[in-house]
Amino acid sequence: MSEELQERAEALRRMVETRDIVIKDLENEIKEVKTDREYIRGWAARCQNELDHQSLLADMARMEIRELKAMLHGTKEDAQ
């Protein structure tokens, strides 16, 4: 093989190695992003559950306040 062909072959080999490294890096980044996405989804679901719970507690507190006001005013109709 001529020297020029050997140089070209070596250059192509290095390009393929570089490509393989880039592909592997991208695959690792994709895995990290997927893991982060799942973590964020779990965190968001926990936040939503907490918001739902807090909303329920707020609704219960409003109902309790209405009932107490009704008792204070002596009518049951205000409690509804």
N, CA, C and O atoms as a DFTB+ gen file, in Angstrom:
320 C
 N C O
     1  1       0.836      -1.171       0.000
     2  2       0.000       0.000       0.000
     3  2       0.886       1.242       0.000
     4  3       1.911       1.306       0.679
     5  1       0.465       2.195      -0.765
     6  2       1.253       3.417      -0.810
     7  2       1.100       4.184       0.502
     8  3       0.154       3.975       1.262
     9  1       2.033       5.052       0.735
    10  2       2.008       5.860       1.964
    11  2       0.741       6.708       2.039
    12  3       0.156       6.866       3.110
    13  1       0.323       7.250       0.905
    14  2      -0.897       8.087       0.873
    15  2      -2.124       7.274       1.262
    16  3      -2.967       7.746       2.024
    17  1      -2.226       6.060       0.747
    18  2      -3.361       5.197       1.097
    19  2      -3.317       4.819       2.574
    20  3      -4.357       4.753       3.230
    21  1      -2.132       4.575       3.092
    22  2      -2.005       4.251       4.512
    23  2      -2.447       5.427       5.384
    24  3      -3.118       5.238       6.399
    25  1      -2.070       6.627       4.985
    26  2      -2.474       7.831       5.723
    27  2      -3.985       8.010       5.684
    28  3      -4.609       8.347       6.690
    29  1      -4.563       7.783       4.516
    30  2      -6.024       7.888       4.394
    31  2      -6.720       6.835       5.247
    32  3      -7.712       7.118       5.919
    33  1      -6.191       5.624       5.210
    34  2      -6.782       4.538       5.998
    35  2      -6.692       4.869       7.483
    36  3      -7.646       4.641       8.227
    37  1      -5.563       5.400       7.917
    38  2      -5.387       5.780       9.320
    39  2      -6.337       6.923       9.695
    40  3      -6.931       6.912      10.773
    41  1      -6.475       7.886       8.818
    42  2      -7.393       9.006       9.065
    43  2      -8.830       8.502       9.188
    44  3      -9.571       8.944      10.066
    45  1      -9.219       7.588       8.318
    46  2     -10.569       7.020       8.384
    47  2     -10.770       6.226       9.678
    48  3     -11.836       6.289      10.291
    49  1      -9.753       5.490      10.083
    50  2      -9.839       4.720      11.321
    51  2     -10.049       5.663      12.518
    52  3     -10.870       5.392      13.394
    53  1      -9.296       6.773      12.540
    54  2      -9.448       7.748      13.627
    55  2     -10.836       8.382      13.593
    56  3     -11.438       8.614      14.641
    57  1     -11.343       8.659      12.404
    58  2     -12.686       9.234      12.282
    59  2     -13.732       8.266      12.826
    60  3     -14.652       8.677      13.532
    61  1     -13.595       6.995      12.502
    62  2     -14.538       5.979      12.991
    63  2     -14.446       5.871      14.507
    64  3     -15.472       5.762      15.179
    65  1     -13.237       5.898      15.056
    66  2     -13.069       5.857      16.506
    67  2     -13.735       7.064      17.168
    68  3     -14.424       6.943      18.180
    69  1     -13.507       8.224      16.565
    70  2     -14.115       9.456      17.093
    71  2     -15.638       9.369      17.035
    72  3     -16.325       9.742      17.986
    73  1     -16.155       8.879      15.923
    74  2     -17.601       8.721      15.774
    75  2     -18.149       7.790      16.853
    76  3     -19.173       8.074      17.474
    77  1     -17.450       6.671      17.066
    78  2     -17.896       5.704      18.070
    79  2     -17.899       6.305      19.474
    80  3     -18.797       6.035      20.272
    81  1     -16.890       7.121      19.767
    82  2     -16.827       7.793      21.071
    83  2     -17.988       8.773      21.224
    84  3     -18.630       8.830      22.273
    85  1     -18.248       9.539      20.174
    86  2     -19.351      10.505      20.208
    87  2     -20.682       9.778      20.391
    88  3     -21.523      10.212      21.178
    89  1     -20.873       8.691      19.680
    90  2     -22.111       7.912      19.804
    91  2     -22.268       7.398      21.227
    92  3     -23.356       7.487      21.796
    93  1     -21.209       6.864      21.808
    94  2     -21.263       6.341      23.167
    95  2     -21.588       7.459      24.163
    96  3     -22.393       7.268      25.074
    97  1     -20.964       8.615      23.987
    98  2     -21.248       9.769      24.848
    99  2     -22.712      10.181      24.752
   100  3     -23.358      10.453      25.763
   101  1     -23.226      10.224      23.527
   102  2     -24.629      10.594      23.333
   103  2     -25.565       9.560      23.955
   104  3     -26.583       9.928      24.540
   105  1     -25.242       8.289      23.839
   106  2     -26.061       7.246      24.461
   107  2     -26.087       7.426      25.974
   108  3     -27.135       7.282      26.604
   109  1     -24.922       7.743      26.559
   110  2     -24.866       7.978      28.004
   111  2     -25.688       9.196      28.405
   112  3     -26.389       9.168      29.417
   113  1     -25.607      10.258      27.622
   114  2     -26.395      11.452      27.903
   115  2     -27.896      11.159      27.814
   116  3     -28.674      11.642      28.636
   117  1     -28.293      10.381      26.831
   118  2     -29.699      10.007      26.678
   119  2     -30.166       9.232      27.898
   120  3     -31.262       9.474      28.402
   121  1     -29.343       8.298      28.380
   122  2     -29.693       7.540      29.584
   123  2     -29.863       8.465      30.778
   124  3     -30.803       8.310      31.558
   125  1     -28.948       9.436      30.925
   126  2     -29.034      10.392      32.025
   127  2     -30.301      11.229      31.932
   128  3     -30.972      11.464      32.938
   129  1     -30.625      11.672      30.735
   130  2     -31.824      12.487      30.541
   131  2     -33.072      11.668      30.887
   132  3     -33.994      12.181      31.522
   133  1     -33.103      10.409      30.474
   134  2     -34.248       9.556      30.788
   135  2     -34.372       9.348      32.293
   136  3     -35.473       9.379      32.841
   137  1     -33.240       9.136      32.956
   138  2     -33.253       8.968      34.405
   139  2     -33.734      10.250      35.079
   140  3     -34.562      10.205      35.989
   141  1     -33.219      11.385      34.633
   142  2     -33.647      12.676      35.190
   143  2     -35.130      12.905      34.948
   144  3     -35.841      13.397      35.824
   145  1     -35.592      12.547      33.757
   146  2     -37.008      12.725      33.422
   147  2     -37.887      11.908      34.361
   148  3     -38.911      12.399      34.837
   149  1     -37.496      10.670      34.629
   150  2     -38.273       9.824      35.534
   151  2     -38.257      10.388      36.956
   152  3     -39.273      10.352      37.651
   153  1     -37.120      10.901      37.382
   154  2     -37.030      11.517      38.702
   155  2     -37.962      12.725      38.778
   156  3     -38.696      12.895      39.751
   157  1     -37.924      13.557      37.744
   158  2     -38.767      14.767      37.725
   159  2     -40.248      14.388      37.697
   160  3     -41.061      15.021      38.370
   161  1     -40.598      13.370      36.928
   162  2     -41.996      12.920      36.896
   163  2     -42.448      12.450      38.275
   164  3     -43.554      12.765      38.713
   165  1     -41.589      11.696      38.954
   166  2     -41.921      11.235      40.301
   167  2     -42.071      12.390      41.265
   168  3     -42.996      12.423      42.076
   169  1     -41.151      13.341      41.171
   170  2     -41.204      14.519      42.027
   171  2     -42.470      15.339      41.748
   172  3     -43.131      15.811      42.674
   173  1     -42.794      15.501      40.476
   174  2     -43.999      16.253      40.104
   175  2     -45.260      15.553      40.607
   176  3     -46.199      16.214      41.050
   177  1     -45.287      14.230      40.542
   178  2     -46.446      13.478      41.034
   179  2     -46.582      13.656      42.542
   180  3     -47.692      13.816      43.050
   181  1     -45.460      13.629      43.260
   182  2     -45.519      13.846      44.715
   183  2     -46.011      15.249      45.024
   184  3     -46.803      15.440      45.947
   185  1     -45.551      16.228      44.262
   186  2     -46.011      17.611      44.457
   187  2     -47.510      17.726      44.194
   188  3     -48.232      18.382      44.945
   189  1     -47.970      17.082      43.121
   190  2     -49.395      17.126      42.800
   191  2     -50.208      16.472      43.905
   192  3     -51.267      16.978      44.278
   193  1     -49.725      15.351      44.433
   194  2     -50.420      14.687      45.539
   195  2     -50.493      15.597      46.753
   196  3     -51.522      15.664      47.424
   197  1     -49.409      16.290      47.033
   198  2     -49.389      17.206      48.177
   199  2     -50.356      18.365      47.951
   200  3     -51.066      18.776      48.868
   201  1     -50.379      18.892      46.718
   202  2     -51.328      19.969      46.404
   203  2     -52.767      19.496      46.553
   204  3     -53.611      20.211      47.094
   205  1     -53.042      18.287      46.071
   206  2     -54.389      17.736      46.204
   207  2     -54.756      17.593      47.669
   208  3     -55.877      17.912      48.066
   209  1     -53.814      17.111      48.477
   210  2     -54.060      16.937      49.906
   211  2     -54.309      18.290      50.574
   212  3     -55.229      18.431      51.380
   213  1     -53.486      19.282      50.234
   214  2     -53.656      20.615      50.817
   215  2     -54.991      21.230      50.393
   216  3     -55.646      21.907      51.186
   217  1     -55.386      20.996      49.164
   218  2     -56.669      21.503      48.679
   219  2     -57.822      20.861      49.437
   220  3     -58.789      21.529      49.803
   221  1     -57.707      19.566      49.666
   222  2     -58.732      18.859      50.436
   223  2     -58.800      19.408      51.856
   224  3     -59.891      19.634      52.379
   225  1     -57.651      19.625      52.481
   226  2     -57.631      20.181      53.827
   227  2     -58.255      21.581      53.858
   228  3     -58.982      21.927      54.789
   229  1     -57.961      22.377      52.827
   230  2     -58.539      23.726      52.753
   231  2     -60.057      23.650      52.609
   232  3     -60.777      24.422      53.241
   233  1     -60.546      22.730      51.787
   234  2     -61.992      22.550      51.638
   235  2     -62.632      22.140      52.956
   236  3     -63.694      22.641      53.324
   237  1     -61.981      21.227      53.660
   238  2     -62.505      20.776      54.947
   239  2     -62.515      21.922      55.958
   240  3     -63.448      22.049      56.751
   241  1     -61.483      22.747      55.928
   242  2     -61.416      23.893      56.839
   243  2     -62.530      24.886      56.530
   244  3     -63.152      25.422      57.447
   245  1     -62.790      25.139      55.239
   246  2     -63.880      26.053      54.865
   247  2     -65.230      25.524      55.336
   248  3     -66.066      26.285      55.823
   249  1     -65.438      24.220      55.190
   250  2     -66.702      23.626      55.647
   251  2     -66.822      23.753      57.166
   252  3     -67.898      24.062      57.678
   253  1     -65.748      23.521      57.873
   254  2     -65.756      23.635      59.336
   255  2     -66.064      25.068      59.758
   256  3     -66.830      25.293      60.695
   257  1     -65.468      26.030      59.068
   258  2     -65.727      27.442      59.371
   259  2     -67.194      27.784      59.143
   260  3     -67.807      28.473      59.959
   261  1     -67.765      27.300      58.027
   262  2     -69.189      27.547      57.764
   263  2     -70.059      26.950      58.857
   264  3     -71.019      27.576      59.306
   265  1     -69.725      25.739      59.284
   266  2     -70.503      25.092      60.340
   267  2     -70.383      25.852      61.656
   268  3     -71.372      26.012      62.371
   269  1     -69.196      26.316      61.978
   270  2     -69.000      27.074      63.209
   271  2     -69.749      28.400      63.166
   272  3     -70.340      28.817      64.162
   273  1     -69.723      29.065      62.009
   274  2     -70.478      30.314      61.862
   275  2     -71.967      30.052      62.020
   276  3     -72.679      30.828      62.658
   277  1     -72.430      28.964      61.441
   278  2     -73.845      28.622      61.546
   279  2     -74.213      28.359      63.000
   280  3     -75.261      28.797      63.474
   281  1     -73.344      27.641      63.704
   282  2     -73.609      27.374      65.116
   283  2     -73.610      28.673      65.910
   284  3     -74.418      28.854      66.821
   285  1     -72.708      29.563      65.562
   286  2     -72.590      30.838      66.249
   287  2     -73.842      31.684      66.035
   288  3     -74.296      32.371      66.950
   289  1     -74.390      31.631      64.844
   290  2     -75.585      32.413      64.511
   291  2     -76.867      31.650      64.827
   292  3     -77.962      32.204      64.733
   293  1     -76.735      30.410      65.192
   294  2     -77.897      29.620      65.615
   295  2     -78.739      29.067      64.498
   296  3     -79.874      28.658      64.742
   297  1     -78.224      29.036      63.254
   298  2     -78.995      28.470      62.162
   299  2     -78.194      27.371      61.494
   300  3     -76.973      27.463      61.360
   301  1     -78.875      26.366      61.090
   302  2     -78.217      25.256      60.375
   303  2     -78.158      25.548      58.885
   304  3     -77.340      24.953      58.183
   305  1     -79.005      26.452      58.374
   306  2     -79.056      26.731      56.950
   307  2     -77.746      27.356      56.451
   308  3     -77.342      27.105      55.316
   309  1     -77.083      28.160      57.278
   310  2     -75.834      28.789      56.877
   311  2     -74.721      27.758      56.679
   312  3     -73.753      28.013      55.964
   313  1     -74.862      26.610      57.307
   314  2     -73.830      25.600      57.220
   315  2     -73.833      24.888      55.863
   316  3     -72.870      24.202      55.520
   317  1     -74.901      25.048      55.103
   318  2     -74.985      24.348      53.822
   319  2     -74.502      25.147      52.696
   320  3     -74.515      24.681      51.557
